[in-house]
Amino acid sequence: MPDTKAARSDARATTDAASRASAAGAMKHRFRDDIYFRSIIDTVPDAMIVIDETGHILAFSHAAEKMFGYDSDELIGENVNTLMPSPDRERHDGYLERYRETGEARIIGKGRVTSARRRDGVTFPIDLSIGEAEVEGARVFTGFIRDLTERAETTKRLHVLQAELAHVARISQMGTLATSIAHELNQPLAAITNYVDAASSLLAQRGDSEASNVRQALALCADEVIRAGDIIRHLREFIRHGETERVHARIGHVIEEAIALALADGAGTGVALSVRFDEAAEDVLADRVQIQQVLVNLLRNATEAMADTRSKTIEIMTRATDDQMTEVVVADSGPGLEPRIARRLFQPFETTKPSGMGLGLSICHTIVDAHGGRIWAEPSPIGGTAFHFTLPRFETQEGS
């Protein structure tokens, strides 16, 4: 009896699969042959792609052809993951299957900033919106895609102005801080000088009766040194960033958004990007915006380091470590680090850029350290430098 039930179940599955395949084939011809439909999608200014519920392309607009570098005839019937970088390329079929089984929409009906892949392999940032419809009993999905590379130029100019204003504000704050430090340290340093001079005079006399006075003067000198150190310490605490607010975050989403931000100004032109995520390392405890700042800094440093190299490659990966941490690696194929710079890499004012201030990696170090992780650099297996940093993993409490 169980074998009979299994056979019937297999037969139904085969019939359903055949029915879906037949419907998909009919749908493909419908979209290809419908002149009215073709006239609509070819006049839509955004790139427009229609896929069936298995992810195969039914329609590919003229705007999409220009954006991705493919002719529609080359892609009709192909899997839409051809247009995706890793890891979405490998995961997309699973996303569709999960949606068919659960009905849980994660992207459909919502706009999302992500990345796409052109025919030449270049990855670029996009704004993706997906809609769902049922046509002649078959479910189809329509994606509208905007290339953020060009649109970001206007935004970039605004950001440059904002950055310049912020830079002026920081310079003013640094000037005020320097004045305050000079004022606060002036008196204790003057006192130290006077006590040292007095001690020197007393020692020059070499009188035993004066030994106690010498010790007293040196003790007072030490007290003033301690006071000067306290002033510096309080000032450092004053300018330090506030406490980091760490919450549950998905590191894959943080990385994807950081990639889109880092490539939005066209800095990633000609760069081959590879991403590999470890599912066991996905959940982290972090301030999402601050970690994006770290990633954007590392990605931009990588693209700048490869400016004069012929082959430009960036590899990003995550992995779970044995000490309940998530390790993130950003590797490039650039020229690597000079030994002199490598030794002082995360210290302020160390830079290889002619116009850089040398604060970017120092800020990255501060952010990662505040998260309870660490950051370091090693030679990259693809020829340049690999930056590693760790974050604490977020562990869900079962039964809570």
Beta strands, then each sheet from edge to edge (+ up, - down):
strand 1: 47-52
strand 2: 57-60
strand 3: 111-117
strand 4: 123-135
strand 5: 138-147
strand 6: 247-250
strand 7: 272-276
strand 8: 283-286
strand 9: 313-320
strand 10: 325-332
strand 11: 375-379
strand 12: 385-392
sheet 1: 2+ 1- 5+ 4- 3+
sheet 2: 6+ 8-
sheet 3: 7+ 9+ 10- 12+ 11-
end
